[in-house]
């Protein structure tokens, strides 16, 4: 029997199934932990679905997770090189772990089609890729970032 999902991971998958973009689903599921309202989280993450507004670039679920890493560890002054380097290191860790599961972080490669063309978008709909592929990608991104956000060790964050 599979282990139950954490509430935030379940929230991410549910939001995607409700029709939110992959970026919105992942980012908004955890953004409240950082004091962001659902409304603000959903608006901030809206442009990144479909690999940057359906351009097929970096997967929105990945982008949503990276935005969360920034909320957790990002630098707030230009001089804070330590926080900047820590954030970049965490981005590398996240993308390495995501690629271990999916081989790529690019939306067009995850789906196997170009969303930024009418033909490619139609192919994705006809092959039900938004139902067959994207929910797992959202869940995996949420699982990976959840574990990274929960790390208590000060060397990790």
Backbone as a printed PyTorch tensor [residue, N CA C, xyz], in Angstrom:
tensor([[[  0.8400,  -1.1840,   0.0000],
         [  0.0000,   0.0000,   0.0000],
         [  0.8850,   1.2480,   0.0000]],

        [[  0.6270,   2.2040,  -0.9200],
         [  1.4450,   3.4150,  -0.9510],
         [  1.2460,   4.2600,   0.2990]],

        [[  2.3320,   4.9480,   0.7010],
         [  2.2220,   5.7880,   1.8920],
         [  1.3780,   7.0180,   1.5750]],

        [[  0.6440,   7.5350,   2.5560],
         [ -0.2040,   8.7040,   2.3070],
         [  0.6530,   9.9390,   2.0370]],

        [[  0.1220,  10.8440,   1.2270],
         [  0.8220,  12.0770,   0.8970],
         [  0.6800,  13.0800,   2.0300]],

        [[  1.6890,  13.9500,   2.1660],
         [  1.5710,  15.0230,   3.1510],
         [  0.4750,  15.9740,   2.6780]],

        [[ -0.1050,  16.7480,   3.5950],
         [ -1.1850,  17.6650,   3.1920],
         [ -0.7760,  18.6320,   2.0770]],

        [[  0.4390,  19.1580,   2.1110],
         [  0.8590,  20.0980,   1.0700],
         [  1.0330,  19.4150,  -0.2780]],

        [[  1.5630,  18.2000,  -0.2730],
         [  1.7250,  17.4590,  -1.5260],
         [  0.3550,  17.1140,  -2.0920]],

        [[ -0.5330,  16.6680,  -1.2320],
         [ -1.9020,  16.3620,  -1.6700],
         [ -2.5970,  17.6100,  -2.1860]],

        [[ -2.3770,  18.7380,  -1.5200],
         [ -2.9510,  20.0070,  -1.9630],
         [ -2.4590,  20.3560,  -3.3660]],

        [[ -1.1760,  20.1640,  -3.6220],
         [ -0.6170,  20.4640,  -4.9370],
         [ -1.2790,  19.6090,  -6.0160]],

        [[ -1.3810,  18.3140,  -5.7710],
         [ -1.9810,  17.4370,  -6.7800],
         [ -3.4600,  17.7400,  -6.9740]],

        [[ -4.1420,  18.0490,  -5.8880],
         [ -5.5680,  18.3940,  -5.9840],
         [ -5.7600,  19.6830,  -6.7730]],

        [[ -4.9460,  20.6770,  -6.4790],
         [ -5.0790,  21.9570,  -7.1950],
         [ -4.8210,  21.7820,  -8.6830]],

        [[ -3.8490,  20.9600,  -9.0360],
         [ -3.6150,  20.7290, -10.4560],
         [ -4.8400,  20.0650, -11.0900]],

        [[ -5.3790,  19.0750, -10.4210],
         [ -6.5540,  18.3780, -10.9620],
         [ -7.7710,  19.2890, -11.0450]],

        [[ -7.8160,  20.3280, -10.2040],
         [ -8.9080,  21.3090, -10.2520],
         [ -8.7730,  22.2790, -11.4210]],

        [[ -7.6080,  22.3040, -12.0590],
         [ -7.4290,  23.1590, -13.2200],
         [ -6.3720,  24.2420, -13.0840]],

        [[ -5.7310,  24.3130, -11.9310],
         [ -4.6420,  25.2750, -11.7920],
         [ -3.4390,  24.7900, -12.5860]],

        [[ -2.6050,  25.7280, -13.0280],
         [ -1.3690,  25.3750, -13.7280],
         [ -0.4560,  24.6190, -12.7740]],

        [[  0.4520,  23.8520, -13.3380],
         [  1.3940,  23.0830, -12.5290],
         [  2.1950,  23.9910, -11.5970]],

        [[  2.6060,  25.1370, -12.0890],
         [  3.3630,  26.0940, -11.2710],
         [  2.5200,  26.5970, -10.1090]],

        [[  1.2740,  26.9100, -10.3820],
         [  0.3740,  27.3870,  -9.3310],
         [  0.1170,  26.3030,  -8.2970]],

        [[ -0.0740,  25.0870,  -8.7610],
         [ -0.3880,  23.9820,  -7.8580],
         [  0.7360,  23.7660,  -6.8450]],

        [[  1.9730,  23.7050,  -7.3260],
         [  3.1030,  23.4560,  -6.4310],
         [  3.3590,  24.6660,  -5.5390]],

        [[  3.4700,  25.8410,  -6.1270],
         [  3.8340,  27.0270,  -5.3480],
         [  2.7740,  27.3600,  -4.2990]],

        [[  1.5190,  27.3690,  -4.6850],
         [  0.4650,  27.7850,  -3.7490],
         [  0.2500,  26.7780,  -2.6230]],

        [[  0.5880,  25.5170,  -2.8610],
         [  0.3920,  24.4930,  -1.8220],
         [  1.2850,  24.7270,  -0.6110]],

        [[  2.4110,  25.3990,  -0.8140],
         [  3.3710,  25.6310,   0.2680],
         [  3.5270,  27.1010,   0.6340]],

        [[  3.0670,  28.0040,  -0.2050],
         [  3.3310,  29.4320,  -0.0180],
         [  2.7510,  29.9800,   1.2840]],

        [[  1.6630,  29.4140,   1.7560],
         [  1.0820,  29.8470,   3.0280],
         [  2.0420,  29.6650,   4.1850]],

        [[  2.9270,  28.6890,   4.0860],
         [  3.9410,  28.4750,   5.1250],
         [  4.8910,  29.6560,   5.2360]],

        [[  4.9280,  30.4870,   4.2100],
         [  5.8010,  31.6560,   4.1930],
         [  5.0080,  32.9580,   4.3470]],

        [[  3.7270,  32.8230,   4.7000],
         [  2.8970,  33.9900,   4.9430],
         [  2.2440,  34.5920,   3.7170]],

        [[  2.3300,  33.9250,   2.5800],
         [  1.6810,  34.4310,   1.3750],
         [  0.2350,  33.9500,   1.3150]],

        [[ -0.6410,  34.8190,   0.8910],
         [ -2.0340,  34.4310,   0.7160],
         [ -2.1590,  33.5430,  -0.5210]],

        [[ -3.2250,  32.7530,  -0.5580],
         [ -3.4700,  31.9280,  -1.7410],
         [ -3.5770,  32.8100,  -2.9820]],

        [[ -4.2830,  33.9160,  -2.8520],
         [ -4.4780,  34.8080,  -4.0010],
         [ -3.1370,  35.2840,  -4.5610]],

        [[ -2.2560,  35.7530,  -3.6890],
         [ -0.9560,  36.2400,  -4.1460],
         [ -0.1210,  35.0960,  -4.7210]],

        [[ -0.1270,  33.9630,  -4.0670],
         [  0.6440,  32.8110,  -4.5460],
         [  0.1700,  32.3670,  -5.9270]],

        [[ -1.1330,  32.3170,  -6.1120],
         [ -1.6790,  31.8930,  -7.4000],
         [ -1.3510,  32.9040,  -8.4970]],

        [[ -1.4200,  34.1760,  -8.1880],
         [ -1.1060,  35.2020,  -9.1920],
         [  0.3820,  35.1960,  -9.5550]],

        [[  1.2510,  35.1080,  -8.5360],
         [  2.6940,  35.1200,  -8.7920],
         [  3.1350,  33.9490,  -9.6620]],

        [[  2.5440,  32.8080,  -9.4460],
         [  2.9880,  31.5950, -10.1330],
         [  2.2400,  31.3200, -11.4380]],

        [[  1.2170,  32.0900, -11.7360],
         [  0.3910,  31.8460, -12.9250],
         [  1.1500,  31.8520, -14.2520]],

        [[  2.0990,  32.7320, -14.4740],
         [  2.7410,  32.7810, -15.7920],
         [  3.6390,  31.5980, -16.1310]],

        [[  3.9680,  30.7590, -15.1500],
         [  4.9900,  29.7420, -15.3570],
         [  4.4500,  28.3900, -15.8170]],

        [[  3.1380,  28.2260, -15.8830],
         [  2.5500,  26.9630, -16.3230],
         [  2.9050,  26.6590, -17.7700]],

        [[  2.9900,  25.3770, -18.0700],
         [  3.3070,  24.9670, -19.4430],
         [  4.7160,  25.3370, -19.8570]],

        [[  5.5970,  25.4480, -18.8880],
         [  6.9770,  25.7820, -19.2090],
         [  7.1340,  27.2210, -19.6490]],

        [[  6.6810,  28.1390, -18.8170],
         [  6.7410,  29.5810, -19.0580],
         [  5.6590,  29.9970, -20.0690]],

        [[  4.4210,  29.9530, -19.6240],
         [  3.3190,  30.3940, -20.4830],
         [  3.1610,  29.5640, -21.7410]],

        [[  3.2120,  28.2550, -21.5630],
         [  3.0730,  27.2760, -22.6470],
         [  4.1680,  27.3510, -23.6970]],

        [[  5.3540,  27.7780, -23.2860],
         [  6.4900,  27.8190, -24.2130],
         [  7.2780,  26.5090, -24.2200]],

        [[  6.9540,  25.6110, -23.2750],
         [  7.6270,  24.3160, -23.2300],
         [  9.0140,  24.3600, -22.6130]],

        [[  9.3440,  25.4430, -21.9600],
         [ 10.6670,  25.5780, -21.3350],
         [ 10.6720,  24.8490, -19.9890]],

        [[ 11.2660,  25.4140, -18.9520],
         [ 11.3280,  24.7350, -17.6540],
         [  9.9120,  24.4710, -17.1530]],

        [[  9.6580,  23.2270, -16.7820],
         [  8.3520,  22.7940, -16.2920],
         [  7.8670,  23.7190, -15.1760]],

        [[  6.6100,  24.0790, -15.2150],
         [  6.0430,  24.9500, -14.1950],
         [  6.0830,  24.3610, -12.8000]],

        [[  5.9500,  23.0540, -12.6860],
         [  6.0350,  22.4240, -11.3650],
         [  7.4360,  22.6310, -10.7860]],

        [[  8.4380,  22.5610, -11.6300],
         [  9.8140,  22.8220, -11.2150],
         [  9.9610,  24.2840, -10.8220]],

        [[  9.4490,  25.1710, -11.6420],
         [  9.5420,  26.6020, -11.3530],
         [  8.8610,  26.9370, -10.0290]],

        [[  7.6890,  26.3720,  -9.7990],
         [  6.9930,  26.6050,  -8.5350],
         [  7.8260,  26.1620,  -7.3540]],

        [[  8.4750,  25.0120,  -7.4880],
         [  9.3330,  24.5030,  -6.4120],
         [ 10.5430,  25.4130,  -6.2020]],

        [[ 11.1290,  25.8850,  -7.2870],
         [ 12.2940,  26.7580,  -7.1650],
         [ 11.9270,  28.0910,  -6.5220]],

        [[ 10.7360,  28.5770,  -6.8040],
         [ 10.2710,  29.8030,  -6.1460],
         [ 10.1530,  29.5810,  -4.6330]],

        [[  9.7320,  28.4020,  -4.2410],
         [  9.6500,  28.0800,  -2.8110],
         [ 11.0330,  28.0230,  -2.1790]],

        [[ 11.9870,  27.4710,  -2.8890],
         [ 13.3670,  27.4490,  -2.3890],
         [ 13.8510,  28.8860,  -2.1860]],

        [[ 13.5040,  29.7660,  -3.1150],
         [ 13.8650,  31.1700,  -2.9690],
         [ 13.2340,  31.8010,  -1.7480]],

        [[ 11.9640,  31.4710,  -1.4850],
         [ 11.3090,  32.0000,  -0.2850],
         [ 12.0080,  31.5150,   0.9760]],

        [[ 12.4740,  30.2890,   0.9470],
         [ 13.1150,  29.7050,   2.1290],
         [ 14.5280,  30.2430,   2.3450]],

        [[ 15.2950,  30.3910,   1.2750],
         [ 16.7180,  30.6760,   1.4800],
         [ 17.2950,  31.8050,   0.6450]],

        [[ 16.4780,  32.4340,  -0.1810],
         [ 16.9950,  33.4520,  -1.0880],
         [ 17.5810,  34.6670,  -0.3860]],

        [[ 18.5600,  35.2860,  -1.0530],
         [ 19.1670,  36.4810,  -0.4960],
         [ 18.2320,  37.6840,  -0.6550]],

        [[ 18.2690,  38.5670,   0.3310],
         [ 17.4360,  39.7820,   0.2640],
         [ 18.2780,  41.0460,   0.1540]],

        [[ 19.5850,  40.8830,   0.2150],
         [ 20.4860,  41.9900,  -0.0700],
         [ 21.4810,  41.5080,  -1.1190]],

        [[ 21.9420,  42.4340,  -1.9320],
         [ 22.8990,  42.0680,  -2.9720],
         [ 24.2020,  41.5460,  -2.3830]],

        [[ 24.5270,  42.0100,  -1.1960],
         [ 25.7940,  41.6240,  -0.5660],
         [ 25.7610,  40.2300,   0.0740]],

        [[ 24.5850,  39.6510,   0.2320],
         [ 24.4740,  38.3460,   0.9040],
         [ 24.8100,  37.2200,  -0.0570]],

        [[ 26.0860,  37.0570,  -0.3170],
         [ 26.5660,  36.0250,  -1.2320],
         [ 26.3460,  34.6240,  -0.6680]],

        [[ 26.3680,  34.5010,   0.6490],
         [ 26.1840,  33.1910,   1.2830],
         [ 24.7910,  32.6480,   0.9630]],

        [[ 23.7680,  33.4870,   1.1610],
         [ 22.4010,  33.0500,   0.8710],
         [ 22.2220,  32.7770,  -0.6200]],

        [[ 22.8200,  33.6000,  -1.4540],
         [ 22.7150,  33.3990,  -2.9020],
         [ 23.3220,  32.0620,  -3.3030]],

        [[ 24.5170,  31.7750,  -2.8050],
         [ 25.1760,  30.5090,  -3.1410],
         [ 24.4270,  29.3080,  -2.5790]],

        [[ 23.8790,  29.4520,  -1.3680],
         [ 23.0910,  28.3800,  -0.7700],
         [ 21.8580,  28.0970,  -1.6320]],

        [[ 21.2070,  29.1600,  -2.0870],
         [ 20.0210,  29.0090,  -2.9240],
         [ 20.3770,  28.3060,  -4.2270]],

        [[ 21.4600,  28.7160,  -4.8630],
         [ 21.8760,  28.0760,  -6.1100],
         [ 22.2150,  26.6030,  -5.8930]],

        [[ 22.8150,  26.2990,  -4.7710],
         [ 23.1360,  24.9190,  -4.4380],
         [ 21.8560,  24.0940,  -4.2630]],

        [[ 20.8640,  24.6830,  -3.6120],
         [ 19.5920,  23.9860,  -3.4170],
         [ 18.8520,  23.7990,  -4.7400]],

        [[ 18.9550,  24.7720,  -5.6280],
         [ 18.3630,  24.6290,  -6.9590],
         [ 19.0140,  23.4500,  -7.6830]],

        [[ 20.3290,  23.3720,  -7.5890],
         [ 21.0270,  22.2530,  -8.2150],
         [ 20.5890,  20.9190,  -7.6100]],

        [[ 20.4430,  20.8840,  -6.2860],
         [ 19.9870,  19.6600,  -5.6320],
         [ 18.5840,  19.2830,  -6.0950]],

        [[ 17.6870,  20.2540,  -6.1180],
         [ 16.3170,  19.9640,  -6.5500],
         [ 16.2960,  19.4400,  -7.9780]],

        [[ 16.9630,  20.1520,  -8.8930],
         [ 16.9020,  19.7460, -10.2940],
         [ 17.5770,  18.3950, -10.5240]],

        [[ 18.6180,  18.1050,  -9.7750],
         [ 19.2580,  16.7870,  -9.8680],
         [ 18.2780,  15.6950,  -9.4360]],

        [[ 17.6080,  15.9340,  -8.3370],
         [ 16.6430,  14.9340,  -7.8430],
         [ 15.4520,  14.7910,  -8.7900]],

        [[ 14.9910,  15.8900,  -9.3530],
         [ 13.8750,  15.8380, -10.2950],
         [ 14.2950,  15.1040, -11.5690]],

        [[ 15.4840,  15.4280, -12.0680],
         [ 15.9740,  14.7390, -13.2740],
         [ 16.1770,  13.2490, -13.0320]],

        [[ 16.5120,  12.8610, -11.8240],
         [ 16.6690,  11.4370, -11.5230],
         [ 15.3460,  10.7010, -11.7190]],

        [[ 14.2560,  11.4040, -11.5150],
         [ 12.9340,  10.7840, -11.6950],
         [ 12.4190,  10.9130, -13.1260]],

        [[ 12.7490,  12.0400, -13.7840],
         [ 12.1140,  12.3370, -15.0740],
         [ 13.0860,  12.6060, -16.2240]],

        [[ 14.3760,  12.5630, -15.9790],
         [ 15.4200,  12.7460, -17.0050],
         [ 15.5600,  14.1850, -17.5090]],

        [[ 14.6130,  15.0500, -17.2580],
         [ 14.6380,  16.4160, -17.7730],
         [ 13.8140,  17.3280, -16.8670]],

        [[ 14.0430,  18.6320, -17.0010],
         [ 13.1840,  19.6100, -16.3220],
         [ 12.3860,  20.4240, -17.3400]],

        [[ 12.5310,  20.0940, -18.6170],
         [ 11.8540,  20.8460, -19.6710],
         [ 10.4700,  20.2690, -19.9540]],

        [[  9.5040,  21.1380, -19.9720],
         [  8.1080,  20.7480, -20.2010],
         [  7.9420,  19.9910, -21.5190]],

        [[  8.4910,  20.5230, -22.5890],
         [  8.3160,  19.8830, -23.9040],
         [  8.9150,  18.4800, -23.9430]],

        [[  9.9720,  18.2530, -23.1750],
         [ 10.5700,  16.9140, -23.1290],
         [  9.7900,  15.9850, -22.2070]],

        [[  9.2450,  16.5270, -21.1370],
         [  8.4030,  15.7190, -20.2460],
         [  7.1560,  15.2400, -20.9810]],

        [[  6.5790,  16.1270, -21.7850],
         [  5.3380,  15.7970, -22.4980],
         [  5.5800,  15.1560, -23.8640]],

        [[  6.7310,  15.4050, -24.4390],
         [  7.0150,  14.8630, -25.7600],
         [  6.3170,  15.6030, -26.8830]],

        [[  5.9830,  16.8670, -26.6540],
         [  5.3700,  17.6920, -27.6930],
         [  5.5970,  19.1740, -27.3810]],

        [[  5.3670,  19.9960, -28.3790],
         [  5.5380,  21.4490, -28.2610],
         [  4.1930,  22.0940, -27.9400]],

        [[  4.0660,  22.6270, -26.7410],
         [  2.8030,  23.2560, -26.3490],
         [  2.5850,  24.6080, -27.0140]],

        [[  3.6470,  25.2140, -27.5420],
         [  3.5160,  26.5510, -28.1030],
         [  3.0990,  26.5580, -29.5680]],

        [[  2.7110,  25.4000, -30.0910],
         [  2.1210,  25.3440, -31.4290],
         [  0.7120,  24.7790, -31.2980]],

        [[ -0.1900,  25.1990, -32.1560],
         [ -1.5560,  24.6410, -32.0890],
         [ -1.5660,  23.1190, -32.2330]],

        [[ -0.7030,  22.6020, -33.0940],
         [ -0.6530,  21.1550, -33.3160],
         [ -0.1340,  20.4250, -32.0730]],

        [[  0.9070,  20.9710, -31.4780],
         [  1.4750,  20.3540, -30.2860],
         [  0.5200,  20.3940, -29.1120]],

        [[ -0.1400,  21.5250, -28.9330],
         [ -1.1090,  21.6420, -27.8430],
         [ -2.2660,  20.6690, -28.0620]],

        [[ -2.7120,  20.5580, -29.2970],
         [ -3.7900,  19.6100, -29.6240],
         [ -3.3320,  18.1780, -29.3710]],

        [[ -2.0930,  17.8690, -29.7130],
         [ -1.5340,  16.5360, -29.4600],
         [ -1.5530,  16.2300, -27.9600]],

        [[ -1.1400,  17.2000, -27.1560],
         [ -1.1310,  17.0020, -25.6990],
         [ -2.5380,  16.7290, -25.1850]],

        [[ -3.5160,  17.4550, -25.7100],
         [ -4.9060,  17.2360, -25.2920],
         [ -5.4080,  15.8750, -25.7500]],

        [[ -5.1730,  15.5360, -27.0020],
         [ -5.6530,  14.2670, -27.5450],
         [ -5.0250,  13.0640, -26.8430]],

        [[ -3.7580,  13.1810, -26.5030],
         [ -3.0660,  12.0830, -25.8190],
         [ -3.2460,  12.1440, -24.2990]],

        [[ -4.0330,  13.0920, -23.8530],
         [ -4.3530,  13.2780, -22.4260],
         [ -3.0980,  13.4030, -21.5640]],

        [[ -2.1090,  14.1060, -22.0810],
         [ -0.8460,  14.2520, -21.3590],
         [ -1.0050,  15.0670, -20.0810]],

        [[ -1.9550,  16.0090, -20.0960],
         [ -2.1950,  16.8200, -18.9020],
         [ -2.8350,  15.9830, -17.7880]],

        [[ -3.3790,  14.8310, -18.1560],
         [ -3.9780,  13.9120, -17.1820],
         [ -3.0170,  12.7710, -16.8480]],

        [[ -2.2610,  12.3060, -17.8530],
         [ -1.3960,  11.1470, -17.6690],
         [ -0.0050,  11.4960, -17.1510]],

        [[  0.5420,  12.6200, -17.5550],
         [  1.9240,  12.9680, -17.2190],
         [  1.9980,  14.0220, -16.1150]],

        [[  1.2720,  15.1060, -16.2990],
         [  1.4330,  16.2690, -15.4160],
         [  1.1140,  16.0120, -13.9410]],

        [[  0.0750,  15.2630, -13.5920],
         [ -0.1590,  15.0320, -12.1600],
         [  1.0140,  14.3680, -11.4390]],

        [[  1.6820,  13.4320, -12.0960],
         [  2.8460,  12.7840, -11.4860],
         [  4.0050,  13.7700, -11.3600]],

        [[  4.1840,  14.6100, -12.3570],
         [  5.2460,  15.6110, -12.3230],
         [  4.9960,  16.5970, -11.1790]],

        [[  3.7580,  17.0360, -11.0300],
         [  3.3910,  17.9420,  -9.9360],
         [  3.6410,  17.2680,  -8.5930]],

        [[  3.2050,  16.0240,  -8.4620],
         [  3.4000,  15.2990,  -7.2040],
         [  4.8860,  15.1330,  -6.8960]],

        [[  5.6690,  14.7620,  -7.8920],
         [  7.1030,  14.5620,  -7.6580],
         [  7.7940,  15.8710,  -7.2720]],

        [[  7.4820,  16.9470,  -7.9550],
         [  8.0810,  18.2450,  -7.6080],
         [  7.6900,  18.6380,  -6.1870]],

        [[  6.4280,  18.4250,  -5.8350],
         [  5.9600,  18.7580,  -4.4850],
         [  6.6390,  17.8760,  -3.4330]],

        [[  6.7970,  16.5890,  -3.7250],
         [  7.4700,  15.6900,  -2.7740],
         [  8.9190,  16.1060,  -2.5480]],

        [[  9.6190,  16.3910,  -3.6320],
         [ 11.0340,  16.7550,  -3.5160],
         [ 11.1870,  18.0520,  -2.7320]],

        [[ 10.4310,  19.0670,  -3.1120],
         [ 10.5890,  20.3600,  -2.4280],
         [ 10.0810,  20.2780,  -0.9990]],

        [[  9.0730,  19.4850,  -0.7410],
         [  8.5770,  19.3270,   0.6250],
         [  9.6840,  18.8170,   1.5380]],

        [[ 10.3810,  17.7950,   1.0820],
         [ 11.4850,  17.2630,   1.8690],
         [ 12.5820,  18.2840,   2.0770]],

        [[ 12.8540,  19.0760,   1.0550],
         [ 13.8930,  20.0860,   1.1650],
         [ 13.4770,  21.2220,   2.0950]],

        [[ 12.2130,  21.5790,   2.0840],
         [ 11.7320,  22.6680,   2.9410],
         [ 11.6720,  22.2470,   4.4010]],

        [[ 11.4960,  20.9530,   4.6450],
         [ 11.3550,  20.4640,   6.0090],
         [ 12.6800,  20.1550,   6.6850]],

        [[ 13.7600,  20.2490,   5.9460],
         [ 15.0640,  19.9490,   6.5310],
         [ 15.3320,  20.9150,   7.6740]],

        [[ 15.6190,  20.3460,   8.8480],
         [ 15.8740,  21.1690,  10.0240],
         [ 17.3400,  21.5230,  10.1710]],

        [[ 18.1860,  20.7430,   9.5220],
         [ 19.6290,  20.9480,   9.6280],
         [ 19.9870,  22.3170,   9.0610]],

        [[ 20.6370,  23.1370,   9.8290],
         [ 20.9680,  24.4890,   9.3990],
         [ 21.9750,  24.5080,   8.2620]],

        [[ 22.6560,  23.3890,   8.0180],
         [ 23.5720,  23.3760,   6.9030],
         [ 22.8280,  23.2500,   5.5840]],

        [[ 21.5830,  22.7570,   5.6250],
         [ 20.8060,  22.6080,   4.3990],
         [ 20.0750,  23.8930,   4.0510]],

        [[ 19.6570,  24.6330,   5.0280],
         [ 18.9560,  25.9070,   4.7630],
         [ 19.4940,  26.9840,   5.6460]]])
